[in-house]
Amino acid sequence: MKVVVFTKQTFDTEAKITLDAQGKINPEGVSLIMNPYDEFAVEEALRIKEKTKGEVTVVSMGGPKAQDVLRQALAMGADRAVLITPELEEIDEYTTATILAKAVSR
């Protein structure tokens, strides 16, 4: 069985988050981690892999820093990791979902 898990980076749950003058999150000094719920999904996918002798592919969308999340998933036991880096600065949820759907449709 082939299992695909989508992961996303998020701010560390213990980080102190500050806002800049425009009301956006100031990323300086804040570490990024794998979303804890995504980490649970990777662990469950690995359990399925063990039971079915399948493979686990982890997919993330973002910039170069998103590689850290994929490396963590590979260290946990995932077989493959795919990083999708969109050309756009900011994209909406629909566009993100469309891109991710096309990435796993192959």
VODREN-740787 format. One record per residue: chain; y, x, z of N, C-alpha, C, O in turn; residue in three letters. Coordinates in nm, 4 decimals. Last residue first. Layout:
% VODREN-740787
<atom chain="A" n_v="Y" n_u="X" n_w="Z" ca_v="Y" ca_u="X" ca_w="Z" c_v="Y" c_u="X" c_w="Z" o_v="Y" o_u="X" o_w="Z" resn="ala"/>
...
This chain:
% VODREN-740787
<atom chain="A" n_v="1.1558" n_u="-0.0201" n_w="-1.0002" ca_v="1.0719" ca_u="0.0614" ca_w="-1.0869" c_v="0.9371" c_u="0.0737" c_w="-1.0298" o_v="0.8509" o_u="0.1391" o_w="-1.0885" resn="arg"/>
<atom chain="A" n_v="1.2995" n_u="-0.1456" n_w="-0.8063" ca_v="1.2275" ca_u="-0.2304" ca_w="-0.9019" c_v="1.1358" c_u="-0.1511" c_w="-0.9928" o_v="1.0471" o_u="-0.2083" o_w="-1.0562" resn="ser"/>
<atom chain="A" n_v="1.4556" n_u="0.0090" n_w="-0.6455" ca_v="1.3152" ca_u="-0.0098" ca_w="-0.6045" c_v="1.2345" c_u="-0.0944" c_w="-0.7027" o_v="1.1142" o_u="-0.1129" o_w="-0.6843" resn="val"/>
<atom chain="A" n_v="1.7016" n_u="0.0111" n_w="-0.7776" ca_v="1.6381" ca_u="0.1383" ca_w="-0.7405" c_v="1.4910" c_u="0.1210" c_w="-0.7061" o_v="1.4100" o_u="0.2093" o_w="-0.7346" resn="ala"/>
<atom chain="A" n_v="1.7733" n_u="-0.2531" n_w="-0.7976" ca_v="1.7357" ca_u="-0.1826" ca_w="-0.9197" c_v="1.6629" c_u="-0.0519" c_w="-0.8869" o_v="1.5734" o_u="-0.0099" o_w="-0.9602" resn="lys"/>
<atom chain="A" n_v="1.8336" n_u="-0.3002" n_w="-0.5277" ca_v="1.7252" ca_u="-0.3754" ca_w="-0.5929" c_v="1.6793" c_u="-0.3046" c_w="-0.7193" o_v="1.5593" o_u="-0.2967" o_w="-0.7457" resn="ala"/>
<atom chain="A" n_v="2.0553" n_u="-0.1316" n_w="-0.4931" ca_v="1.9313" ca_u="-0.1040" ca_w="-0.4199" c_v="1.8123" c_u="-0.1771" c_w="-0.4825" o_v="1.7024" o_u="-0.1220" o_w="-0.4895" resn="leu"/>
<atom chain="A" n_v="2.2434" n_u="-0.2608" n_w="-0.6614" ca_v="2.2046" ca_u="-0.1217" ca_w="-0.6852" c_v="2.0716" c_u="-0.0903" c_w="-0.6177" o_v="1.9843" o_u="-0.0288" o_w="-0.6789" resn="ile"/>
<atom chain="A" n_v="2.2602" n_u="-0.5116" n_w="-0.5348" ca_v="2.2180" ca_u="-0.5011" ca_w="-0.6741" c_v="2.1688" c_u="-0.3602" c_w="-0.7064" o_v="2.0654" o_u="-0.3428" o_w="-0.7708" resn="thr"/>
<atom chain="A" n_v="2.3600" n_u="-0.4432" n_w="-0.2825" ca_v="2.2286" ca_u="-0.5063" ca_w="-0.2940" c_v="2.1736" c_u="-0.4957" c_w="-0.4356" o_v="2.0541" o_u="-0.4734" o_w="-0.4545" resn="ala"/>
<atom chain="A" n_v="2.6131" n_u="-0.3411" n_w="-0.3598" ca_v="2.5161" ca_u="-0.2569" ca_w="-0.2890" c_v="2.3756" c_u="-0.3133" c_w="-0.3043" o_v="2.2822" o_u="-0.2395" o_w="-0.3355" resn="thr"/>
<atom chain="A" n_v="2.7274" n_u="-0.5721" n_w="-0.4647" ca_v="2.7051" ca_u="-0.4562" ca_w="-0.5521" c_v="2.6024" c_u="-0.3624" c_w="-0.4897" o_v="2.5150" o_u="-0.3103" o_w="-0.5591" resn="thr"/>
<atom chain="A" n_v="2.7382" n_u="-0.7284" n_w="-0.2308" ca_v="2.6631" ca_u="-0.7741" ca_w="-0.3477" c_v="2.6296" c_u="-0.6576" c_w="-0.4399" o_v="2.5167" o_u="-0.6458" o_w="-0.4875" resn="tyr"/>
<atom chain="A" n_v="2.9080" n_u="-0.5822" n_w="-0.0608" ca_v="2.7666" ca_u="-0.5993" ca_w="-0.0258" c_v="2.6826" c_u="-0.6426" c_w="-0.1455" o_v="2.5685" o_u="-0.5987" o_w="-0.1603" resn="glu"/>
<atom chain="A" n_v="3.1285" n_u="-0.3592" n_w="-0.2476" ca_v="3.0967" ca_u="-0.4738" ca_w="-0.1634" c_v="2.9459" c_u="-0.4867" c_w="-0.1444" o_v="2.8673" o_u="-0.4127" o_w="-0.2035" resn="asp"/>
<atom chain="A" n_v="3.2447" n_u="-0.0205" n_w="-0.2136" ca_v="3.1794" ca_u="-0.1270" ca_w="-0.2890" c_v="3.1423" c_u="-0.2394" c_w="-0.1932" o_v="3.1266" o_u="-0.2176" o_w="-0.0731" resn="ile"/>
<atom chain="A" n_v="3.4615" n_u="0.2517" n_w="-0.2563" ca_v="3.4211" ca_u="0.1396" ca_w="-0.1714" c_v="3.3580" c_u="0.0327" c_w="-0.2593" o_v="3.4103" o_u="-0.0008" o_w="-0.3655" resn="glu"/>
<atom chain="A" n_v="3.4316" n_u="0.4513" n_w="-0.4607" ca_v="3.4763" ca_u="0.4847" ca_w="-0.3254" c_v="3.4310" c_u="0.3777" c_w="-0.2258" o_v="3.3698" o_u="0.4090" o_w="-0.1237" resn="glu"/>
<atom chain="A" n_v="3.1564" n_u="0.4854" n_w="-0.6878" ca_v="3.2719" ca_u="0.4129" ca_w="-0.6371" c_v="3.3045" c_u="0.4538" c_w="-0.4937" o_v="3.2152" o_u="0.4867" o_w="-0.4155" resn="leu"/>
<atom chain="A" n_v="2.9218" n_u="0.6047" n_w="-0.7511" ca_v="3.0439" ca_u="0.6704" ca_w="-0.7980" c_v="3.1690" c_u="0.6076" c_w="-0.7376" o_v="3.2755" o_u="0.6694" o_w="-0.7365" resn="glu"/>
<atom chain="A" n_v="2.6667" n_u="0.6248" n_w="-0.4985" ca_v="2.7472" ca_u="0.5510" ca_w="-0.5967" c_v="2.8745" c_u="0.6278" c_w="-0.6312" o_v="2.9268" o_u="0.7050" o_w="-0.5508" resn="pro"/>
<atom chain="A" n_v="2.3792" n_u="0.7762" n_w="-0.4565" ca_v="2.5197" ca_u="0.8072" ca_w="-0.4330" c_v="2.6030" c_u="0.7345" c_w="-0.5382" o_v="2.6093" o_u="0.7773" o_w="-0.6535" resn="thr"/>
<atom chain="A" n_v="2.0841" n_u="0.7381" n_w="-0.2957" ca_v="2.1634" ca_u="0.6817" ca_w="-0.4044" c_v="2.3093" c_u="0.7046" c_w="-0.3694" o_v="2.3575" o_u="0.6585" o_w="-0.2659" resn="ile"/>
<atom chain="A" n_v="1.8044" n_u="0.9180" n_w="-0.2187" ca_v="1.9459" ca_u="0.9008" ca_w="-0.1856" c_v="2.0172" c_u="0.8502" c_w="-0.3100" o_v="2.0112" o_u="0.9122" o_w="-0.4161" resn="leu"/>
<atom chain="A" n_v="1.4829" n_u="0.8774" n_w="-0.1054" ca_v="1.5699" ca_u="0.8598" ca_w="-0.2206" c_v="1.7117" c_u="0.8358" c_w="-0.1702" o_v="1.7362" o_u="0.7457" o_w="-0.0900" resn="val"/>
<atom chain="A" n_v="1.1827" n_u="1.0324" n_w="-0.0078" ca_v="1.3165" ca_u="0.9869" ca_w="0.0305" c_v="1.4034" c_u="0.9830" c_w="-0.0937" o_v="1.3987" o_u="1.0734" o_w="-0.1771" resn="ala"/>
<atom chain="A" n_v="0.8373" n_u="1.0038" n_w="0.0859" ca_v="0.9449" ca_u="1.0270" ca_w="-0.0105" c_v="1.0760" c_u="0.9757" c_w="0.0461" o_v="1.0801" o_u="0.8894" o_w="0.1338" resn="arg"/>
<atom chain="A" n_v="0.6814" n_u="0.9754" n_w="0.3156" ca_v="0.6342" ca_u="1.0572" ca_w="0.2044" c_v="0.7443" c_u="1.0951" c_w="0.1065" o_v="0.7444" o_u="1.2050" o_w="0.0512" resn="asp"/>
<atom chain="A" n_v="0.7569" n_u="1.0028" n_w="0.6670" ca_v="0.7727" ca_u="0.9356" ca_w="0.5374" c_v="0.7321" c_u="1.0319" c_w="0.4253" o_v="0.7463" o_u="1.1535" o_w="0.4382" resn="ala"/>
<atom chain="A" n_v="0.7534" n_u="1.1302" n_w="0.9119" ca_v="0.6284" ca_u="1.1147" ca_w="0.8399" c_v="0.6375" c_u="1.0413" c_w="0.7075" o_v="0.5355" o_u="1.0196" o_w="0.6421" resn="gly"/>
<atom chain="A" n_v="0.9763" n_u="1.2197" n_w="1.0413" ca_v="0.8950" ca_u="1.1209" ca_w="1.1123" c_v="0.7614" c_u="1.0989" c_w="1.0432" o_v="0.6657" o_u="1.0542" o_w="1.1065" resn="met"/>
<atom chain="A" n_v="1.0880" n_u="1.3746" n_w="0.8461" ca_v="1.0326" ca_u="1.4419" ca_w="0.9637" c_v="0.9442" c_u="1.3478" c_w="1.0452" o_v="0.8491" o_u="1.3912" o_w="1.1101" resn="ala"/>
<atom chain="A" n_v="1.1813" n_u="1.1715" n_w="0.6808" ca_v="1.0757" ca_u="1.2607" ca_w="0.6327" c_v="1.0097" c_u="1.3341" c_w="0.7490" o_v="0.8881" o_u="1.3532" o_w="0.7494" resn="leu"/>
<atom chain="A" n_v="1.3801" n_u="1.0690" n_w="0.8491" ca_v="1.2665" ca_u="0.9843" ca_w="0.8116" c_v="1.1501" c_u="1.0682" c_w="0.7588" o_v="1.0341" o_u="1.0395" o_w="0.7884" resn="ala"/>
<atom chain="A" n_v="1.5528" n_u="1.2893" n_w="0.8553" ca_v="1.4922" ca_u="1.2408" ca_w="0.9795" c_v="1.3691" c_u="1.1563" c_w="0.9483" o_v="1.2657" o_u="1.1704" o_w="1.0136" resn="gln"/>
<atom chain="A" n_v="1.6305" n_u="1.2987" n_w="0.5890" ca_v="1.5538" ca_u="1.4106" ca_w="0.6459" c_v="1.4845" c_u="1.3689" c_w="0.7755" o_v="1.3710" o_u="1.4088" o_w="0.8017" resn="arg"/>
<atom chain="A" n_v="1.7755" n_u="1.0620" n_w="0.5780" ca_v="1.6535" ca_u="1.0756" ca_w="0.4993" c_v="1.5667" c_u="1.1898" c_w="0.5507" o_v="1.4442" o_u="1.1786" o_w="0.5553" resn="leu"/>
<atom chain="A" n_v="1.9884" n_u="1.1237" n_w="0.7445" ca_v="1.9020" ca_u="1.0101" ca_w="0.7775" c_v="1.7696" c_u="1.0221" c_w="0.7037" o_v="1.6637" o_u="0.9952" o_w="0.7604" resn="val"/>
<atom chain="A" n_v="2.1009" n_u="1.3359" n_w="0.6017" ca_v="2.0512" ca_u="1.3580" ca_w="0.7375" c_v="1.9548" c_u="1.2468" c_w="0.7792" o_v="1.8521" o_u="1.2731" o_w="0.8417" resn="asp"/>
<atom chain="A" n_v="2.2003" n_u="1.2283" n_w="0.3692" ca_v="2.0780" ca_u="1.3087" ca_w="0.3616" c_v="2.0178" c_u="1.3319" c_w="0.4996" o_v="1.8962" o_u="1.3461" o_w="0.5125" resn="gln"/>
<atom chain="A" n_v="2.4442" n_u="1.1240" n_w="0.4181" ca_v="2.3308" ca_u="1.0326" ca_w="0.4316" c_v="2.1975" c_u="1.1060" c_w="0.4194" o_v="2.0932" o_u="1.0514" o_w="0.4554" resn="ala"/>
<atom chain="A" n_v="2.6268" n_u="1.3153" n_w="0.3446" ca_v="2.5879" ca_u="1.3089" ca_w="0.4859" c_v="2.4681" c_u="1.2173" c_w="0.5095" o_v="2.3982" o_u="1.2313" o_w="0.6098" resn="lys"/>
<atom chain="A" n_v="2.6792" n_u="1.2636" n_w="0.0717" ca_v="2.5897" ca_u="1.3734" ca_w="0.1100" c_v="2.5447" c_u="1.3696" c_w="0.2564" o_v="2.4353" o_u="1.4161" o_w="0.2883" resn="pro"/>
<atom chain="A" n_v="2.7019" n_u="0.8983" n_w="0.0791" ca_v="2.7408" ca_u="1.0319" ca_w="0.0377" c_v="2.6417" c_u="1.1368" c_w="0.0848" o_v="2.5330" o_u="1.1037" o_w="0.1322" resn="gly"/>
<atom chain="A" n_v="2.4692" n_u="0.6328" n_w="0.0027" ca_v="2.5861" ca_u="0.6915" ca_w="0.0663" c_v="2.6154" c_u="0.8291" c_w="0.0102" o_v="2.5608" o_u="0.8700" o_w="-0.0922" resn="gly"/>
<atom chain="A" n_v="2.1761" n_u="0.4704" n_w="0.0800" ca_v="2.2868" ca_u="0.4768" ca_w="-0.0139" c_v="2.4080" c_u="0.5306" c_w="0.0599" o_v="2.4450" o_u="0.4805" o_w="0.1661" resn="met"/>
<atom chain="A" n_v="1.8256" n_u="0.5343" n_w="0.0994" ca_v="1.9568" ca_u="0.5198" ca_w="0.1621" c_v="2.0636" c_u="0.5334" c_w="0.0554" o_v="2.0437" o_u="0.5996" o_w="-0.0465" resn="ser"/>
<atom chain="A" n_v="1.4840" n_u="0.4770" n_w="0.1459" ca_v="1.5969" ca_u="0.4735" ca_w="0.0536" c_v="1.7252" c_u="0.4548" c_w="0.1331" o_v="1.7327" o_u="0.3705" o_w="0.2226" resn="val"/>
<atom chain="A" n_v="1.1606" n_u="0.6058" n_w="0.1767" ca_v="1.2825" ca_u="0.5668" ca_w="0.2472" c_v="1.3995" c_u="0.5800" c_w="0.1504" o_v="1.4130" o_u="0.6811" o_w="0.0814" resn="val"/>
<atom chain="A" n_v="0.8275" n_u="0.5207" n_w="0.1352" ca_v="0.9473" ca_u="0.5722" ca_w="0.0702" c_v="1.0680" c_u="0.5184" c_w="0.1448" o_v="1.0764" o_u="0.3988" o_w="0.1726" resn="thr"/>
<atom chain="A" n_v="0.4995" n_u="0.5811" n_w="0.2256" ca_v="0.6276" ca_u="0.5279" ca_w="0.2703" c_v="0.7394" c_u="0.5994" c_w="0.1960" o_v="0.7457" o_u="0.7223" o_w="0.1937" resn="val"/>
<atom chain="A" n_v="0.1705" n_u="0.4796" n_w="0.1281" ca_v="0.2799" ca_u="0.5766" ca_w="0.1300" c_v="0.4100" c_u="0.5052" c_w="0.1651" o_v="0.4278" o_u="0.3864" o_w="0.1382" resn="glu"/>
<atom chain="A" n_v="-0.1560" n_u="0.4217" n_w="0.2735" ca_v="-0.0529" ca_u="0.4025" ca_w="0.1718" c_v="0.0509" c_u="0.5127" c_w="0.1755" o_v="0.0239" o_u="0.6244" o_w="0.2197" resn="gly"/>
<atom chain="A" n_v="-0.3699" n_u="0.3669" n_w="0.4378" ca_v="-0.3697" ca_u="0.4909" ca_w="0.3610" c_v="-0.2693" c_u="0.4823" c_w="0.2451" o_v="-0.2952" o_u="0.5295" o_w="0.1344" resn="lys"/>
<atom chain="A" n_v="-0.3459" n_u="0.1581" n_w="0.6090" ca_v="-0.3828" ca_u="0.1275" ca_w="0.4704" c_v="-0.3944" c_u="0.2509" c_w="0.3818" o_v="-0.4256" o_u="0.2395" o_w="0.2633" resn="thr"/>
<atom chain="A" n_v="-0.2786" n_u="0.2623" n_w="0.8594" ca_v="-0.3847" ca_u="0.1617" ca_w="0.8489" c_v="-0.4358" c_u="0.1450" c_w="0.7067" o_v="-0.5546" o_u="0.1207" o_w="0.6854" resn="lys"/>
<atom chain="A" n_v="-0.0675" n_u="0.4388" n_w="0.8019" ca_v="-0.1894" ca_u="0.4893" ca_w="0.8640" c_v="-0.3057" c_u="0.3922" c_w="0.8460" o_v="-0.4185" o_u="0.4343" o_w="0.8204" resn="glu"/>
<atom chain="A" n_v="0.1231" n_u="0.2588" n_w="0.6964" ca_v="0.0717" ca_u="0.3688" ca_w="0.6141" c_v="-0.0606" c_u="0.4206" c_w="0.6701" o_v="-0.1551" o_u="0.4438" o_w="0.5947" resn="lys"/>
<atom chain="A" n_v="0.1810" n_u="0.1084" n_w="0.9203" ca_v="0.1149" ca_u="0.0437" ca_w="0.8061" c_v="0.0514" c_u="0.1489" c_w="0.7160" o_v="-0.0595" o_u="0.1307" o_w="0.6658" resn="ile"/>
<atom chain="A" n_v="0.3129" n_u="0.3066" n_w="1.0655" ca_v="0.1903" ca_u="0.2459" ca_w="1.1197" c_v="0.1106" c_u="0.1785" c_w="1.0077" o_v="-0.0118" o_u="0.1904" o_w="1.0014" resn="arg"/>
<atom chain="A" n_v="0.5302" n_u="0.3507" n_w="0.9001" ca_v="0.4345" ca_u="0.4594" ca_w="0.9200" c_v="0.3044" c_u="0.4081" c_w="0.9800" o_v="0.1972" o_u="0.4601" o_w="0.9491" resn="leu"/>
<atom chain="A" n_v="0.6617" n_u="0.1079" n_w="0.9300" ca_v="0.6097" ca_u="0.1444" ca_w="0.7986" c_v="0.5064" c_u="0.2562" c_w="0.8101" o_v="0.4065" o_u="0.2565" o_w="0.7381" resn="ala"/>
<atom chain="A" n_v="0.7394" n_u="0.1356" n_w="1.1970" ca_v="0.6430" ca_u="0.0318" ca_w="1.1599" c_v="0.5810" c_u="0.0609" c_w="1.0235" o_v="0.4611" o_u="0.0408" o_w="1.0040" resn="glu"/>
<atom chain="A" n_v="0.9246" n_u="0.3460" n_w="1.1709" ca_v="0.8058" ca_u="0.3616" ca_w="1.2566" c_v="0.6986" c_u="0.2590" c_w="1.2210" o_v="0.5802" o_u="0.2921" o_w="1.2156" resn="glu"/>
<atom chain="A" n_v="1.1134" n_u="0.2241" n_w="1.0061" ca_v="1.0412" ca_u="0.3423" ca_w="0.9569" c_v="0.9138" c_u="0.3619" c_w="1.0391" o_v="0.8076" o_u="0.3908" o_w="0.9838" resn="val"/>
<atom chain="A" n_v="1.2027" n_u="0.0246" n_w="1.1810" ca_v="1.1384" ca_u="-0.0132" ca_w="1.0550" c_v="1.0591" c_u="0.1037" c_w="0.9966" o_v="0.9498" o_u="0.0842" o_w="0.9435" resn="ala"/>
<atom chain="A" n_v="1.3248" n_u="0.1758" n_w="1.3801" ca_v="1.2080" ca_u="0.0933" ca_w="1.4144" c_v="1.1304" c_u="0.0550" c_w="1.2882" o_v="1.0073" o_u="0.0532" o_w="1.2886" resn="phe"/>
<atom chain="A" n_v="1.5331" n_u="0.2741" n_w="1.2228" ca_v="1.4350" ca_u="0.3683" ca_w="1.2783" c_v="1.3083" c_u="0.2942" c_w="1.3201" o_v="1.1974" o_u="0.3432" o_w="1.2986" resn="glu"/>
<atom chain="A" n_v="1.6754" n_u="0.0451" n_w="1.1820" ca_v="1.6105" ca_u="0.1067" ca_w="1.0671" c_v="1.5048" c_u="0.2068" c_w="1.1128" o_v="1.4004" o_u="0.2221" o_w="1.0494" resn="asp"/>
<atom chain="A" n_v="1.7730" n_u="0.0124" n_w="1.4380" ca_v="1.6799" ca_u="-0.0875" ca_w="1.3860" c_v="1.6074" c_u="-0.0362" c_w="1.2617" o_v="1.4913" o_u="-0.0701" o_w="1.2389" resn="tyr"/>
<atom chain="A" n_v="1.9471" n_u="0.2374" n_w="1.4607" ca_v="1.8272" ca_u="0.2256" ca_w="1.5452" c_v="1.7267" c_u="0.1224" c_w="1.4942" o_v="1.6061" o_u="0.1437" o_w="1.5064" resn="pro"/>
<atom chain="A" n_v="2.0523" n_u="0.4124" n_w="1.1797" ca_v="2.0623" ca_u="0.2844" ca_w="1.2476" c_v="1.9346" c_u="0.2646" c_w="1.3305" o_v="1.8246" o_u="0.2742" o_w="1.2760" resn="asn"/>
<atom chain="A" n_v="2.0767" n_u="0.7568" n_w="1.2336" ca_v="2.0066" ca_u="0.6491" ca_w="1.1648" c_v="2.0238" c_u="0.5222" c_w="1.2473" o_v="2.0113" o_u="0.5245" o_w="1.3698" resn="met"/>
<atom chain="A" n_v="2.4172" n_u="0.8632" n_w="1.3045" ca_v="2.2727" ca_u="0.8626" ca_w="1.3272" c_v="2.2090" c_u="0.7551" c_w="1.2391" o_v="2.2783" o_u="0.6735" o_w="1.1784" resn="ile"/>
<atom chain="A" n_v="2.7028" n_u="1.0700" n_w="1.3269" ca_v="2.6329" ca_u="0.9611" ca_w="1.2608" c_v="2.4829" c_u="0.9753" c_w="1.2837" o_v="2.4289" o_u="1.0859" o_w="1.2822" resn="leu"/>
<atom chain="A" n_v="2.9607" n_u="1.1419" n_w="1.5641" ca_v="2.8364" ca_u="1.1773" ca_w="1.4948" c_v="2.7709" c_u="1.0515" c_w="1.4385" o_v="2.7821" o_u="0.9424" o_w="1.4945" resn="ser"/>
<atom chain="A" n_v="3.2999" n_u="1.1981" n_w="1.5498" ca_v="3.1978" ca_u="1.0959" ca_w="1.5730" c_v="3.0728" c_u="1.1348" c_w="1.4955" o_v="3.0788" o_u="1.1579" o_w="1.3748" resn="val"/>
<atom chain="A" n_v="3.5040" n_u="1.3694" n_w="1.4822" ca_v="3.4424" ca_u="1.3856" ca_w="1.6128" c_v="3.3351" c_u="1.2831" c_w="1.6450" o_v="3.2840" o_u="1.2811" o_w="1.7570" resn="gly"/>
<atom chain="A" n_v="3.6557" n_u="1.1419" n_w="1.2634" ca_v="3.6568" ca_u="1.2764" ca_w="1.3215" c_v="3.5955" c_u="1.2765" c_w="1.4610" o_v="3.6305" o_u="1.1948" o_w="1.5462" resn="glu"/>
<atom chain="A" n_v="3.6797" n_u="0.8839" n_w="1.1651" ca_v="3.5470" ca_u="0.9459" ca_w="1.1664" c_v="3.5419" c_u="1.0844" c_w="1.2316" o_v="3.4332" o_u="1.1381" o_w="1.2527" resn="pro"/>
<atom chain="A" n_v="3.8362" n_u="0.6110" n_w="1.2863" ca_v="3.8629" ca_u="0.7534" ca_w="1.2666" c_v="3.7292" c_u="0.8276" c_w="1.2766" o_v="3.6708" o_u="0.8340" o_w="1.3848" resn="asn"/>
<atom chain="A" n_v="3.8343" n_u="0.2970" n_w="1.1342" ca_v="3.7674" ca_u="0.3884" ca_w="1.2275" c_v="3.7978" c_u="0.5323" c_w="1.1888" o_v="3.7862" o_u="0.5701" o_w="1.0723" resn="ile"/>
<atom chain="A" n_v="4.1575" n_u="0.1502" n_w="1.0753" ca_v="4.0236" ca_u="0.1901" ca_w="1.0315" c_v="3.9659" c_u="0.2890" c_w="1.1325" o_v="4.0391" o_u="0.3554" o_w="1.2059" resn="lys"/>
<atom chain="A" n_v="4.4194" n_u="0.0917" n_w="1.1282" ca_v="4.3176" ca_u="0.0088" ca_w="1.1906" c_v="4.1763" c_u="0.0380" c_w="1.1459" o_v="4.0846" o_u="-0.0392" o_w="1.1742" resn="gly"/>
<atom chain="A" n_v="4.6047" n_u="0.2688" n_w="1.0413" ca_v="4.5772" ca_u="0.1547" ca_w="0.9534" c_v="4.4696" c_u="0.0615" c_w="1.0103" o_v="4.4333" o_u="-0.0371" o_w="0.9463" resn="gln"/>
<atom chain="A" n_v="4.5978" n_u="0.4686" n_w="1.2341" ca_v="4.7165" ca_u="0.3837" ca_w="1.2258" c_v="4.6945" c_u="0.2598" c_w="1.1380" o_v="4.7593" o_u="0.1572" o_w="1.1587" resn="ala"/>
<atom chain="A" n_v="4.2510" n_u="0.4593" n_w="1.3492" ca_v="4.3710" ca_u="0.5271" ca_w="1.3005" c_v="4.4855" c_u="0.4258" c_w="1.2889" o_v="4.4709" o_u="0.3104" o_w="1.3294" resn="asp"/>
<atom chain="A" n_v="4.0540" n_u="0.4196" n_w="1.6466" ca_v="4.1080" ca_u="0.3676" ca_w="1.5219" c_v="4.2305" c_u="0.4468" c_w="1.4812" o_v="4.3052" o_u="0.4957" o_w="1.5660" resn="leu"/>
<atom chain="A" n_v="3.7539" n_u="0.5650" n_w="1.7838" ca_v="3.8973" ca_u="0.5382" ca_w="1.7856" c_v="3.9411" c_u="0.4886" c_w="1.6486" o_v="3.8744" o_u="0.5124" o_w="1.5479" resn="thr"/>
<atom chain="A" n_v="3.4639" n_u="0.5637" n_w="1.9801" ca_v="3.5230" ca_u="0.5346" ca_w="1.8498" c_v="3.6702" c_u="0.5013" c_w="1.8670" o_v="3.7076" o_u="0.4209" o_w="1.9524" resn="ile"/>
<atom chain="A" n_v="3.2455" n_u="0.7704" n_w="2.1253" ca_v="3.3729" ca_u="0.7039" ca_w="2.1531" c_v="3.4441" c_u="0.6879" c_w="2.0197" o_v="3.4799" o_u="0.7861" o_w="1.9547" resn="lys"/>
<atom chain="A" n_v="2.8916" n_u="0.7167" n_w="2.1027" ca_v="3.0146" ca_u="0.7823" ca_w="2.0586" c_v="3.1371" c_u="0.6999" c_w="2.0989" o_v="3.1324" o_u="0.5770" o_w="2.1055" resn="ala"/>
<atom chain="A" n_v="2.6518" n_u="0.6026" n_w="2.1479" ca_v="2.7204" ca_u="0.6571" ca_w="2.2645" c_v="2.8526" c_u="0.7241" c_w="2.2290" o_v="2.9183" o_u="0.7817" o_w="2.3157" resn="glu"/>
<atom chain="A" n_v="2.5538" n_u="0.5341" n_w="1.9025" ca_v="2.5834" ca_u="0.4259" ca_w="1.9963" c_v="2.6569" c_u="0.4741" c_w="2.1206" o_v="2.7180" o_u="0.3939" o_w="2.1912" resn="thr"/>
<atom chain="A" n_v="2.6925" n_u="0.6895" n_w="1.6219" ca_v="2.6097" ca_u="0.7050" ca_w="1.7406" c_v="2.6513" c_u="0.6002" c_w="1.8422" o_v="2.7704" o_u="0.5795" o_w="1.8655" resn="asp"/>
<atom chain="A" n_v="2.7402" n_u="0.4861" n_w="1.3357" ca_v="2.7962" ca_u="0.5701" ca_w="1.4409" c_v="2.6999" c_u="0.5750" c_w="1.5582" o_v="2.6338" o_u="0.4760" o_w="1.5896" resn="phe"/>
<atom chain="A" n_v="2.4850" n_u="0.5036" n_w="1.0833" ca_v="2.5802" ca_u="0.4314" ca_w="1.1660" c_v="2.6348" c_u="0.5263" c_w="1.2712" o_v="2.5804" o_u="0.6347" o_w="1.2923" resn="thr"/>
<atom chain="A" n_v="2.3186" n_u="0.4929" n_w="0.7717" ca_v="2.3795" ca_u="0.5689" ca_w="0.8801" c_v="2.4766" c_u="0.4803" c_w="0.9551" o_v="2.5418" o_u="0.3933" o_w="0.8972" resn="gln"/>
<atom chain="A" n_v="2.0271" n_u="0.3147" n_w="0.6854" ca_v="2.1718" ca_u="0.3304" ca_w="0.6789" c_v="2.2174" c_u="0.4147" c_w="0.7964" o_v="2.1613" o_u="0.4081" o_w="0.9058" resn="lys"/>
<atom chain="A" n_v="1.7423" n_u="0.2496" n_w="0.4771" ca_v="1.8055" ca_u="0.2993" ca_w="0.5985" c_v="1.9554" c_u="0.3155" c_w="0.5756" o_v="2.0027" o_u="0.3281" o_w="0.4626" resn="thr"/>
<atom chain="A" n_v="1.4692" n_u="0.0610" n_w="0.3711" ca_v="1.6096" ca_u="0.0931" ca_w="0.3476" c_v="1.6710" c_u="0.1381" c_w="0.4801" o_v="1.6536" o_u="0.0725" o_w="0.5828" resn="phe"/>
<atom chain="A" n_v="1.1460" n_u="0.1409" n_w="0.2853" ca_v="1.2350" ca_u="0.1100" ca_w="0.3968" c_v="1.3760" c_u="0.1527" c_w="0.3585" o_v="1.3987" o_u="0.2669" o_w="0.3184" resn="val"/>
<atom chain="A" n_v="0.8560" n_u="0.0395" n_w="0.1242" ca_v="0.9908" ca_u="0.0924" ca_w="0.1071" c_v="1.0742" c_u="0.0465" c_w="0.2260" o_v="1.0732" o_u="-0.0710" o_w="0.2627" resn="val"/>
<atom chain="A" n_v="0.5166" n_u="0.1137" n_w="0.0845" ca_v="0.6175" ca_u="0.0501" ca_w="0.1689" c_v="0.7513" c_u="0.1193" c_w="0.1449" o_v="0.7596" o_u="0.2421" o_w="0.1452" resn="val"/>
<atom chain="A" n_v="0.2198" n_u="0.0526" n_w="-0.0824" ca_v="0.3466" ca_u="0.1248" ca_w="-0.0865" c_v="0.4502" c_u="0.0460" c_w="-0.0076" o_v="0.4692" o_u="-0.0735" o_w="-0.0301" resn="lys"/>
<atom chain="A" n_v="-0.1175" n_u="0.0841" n_w="0.0000" ca_v="0.0000" ca_u="0.0000" ca_w="0.0000" c_v="0.1244" c_u="0.0890" c_w="0.0000" o_v="0.1320" o_u="0.1876" o_w="0.0733" resn="met"/>
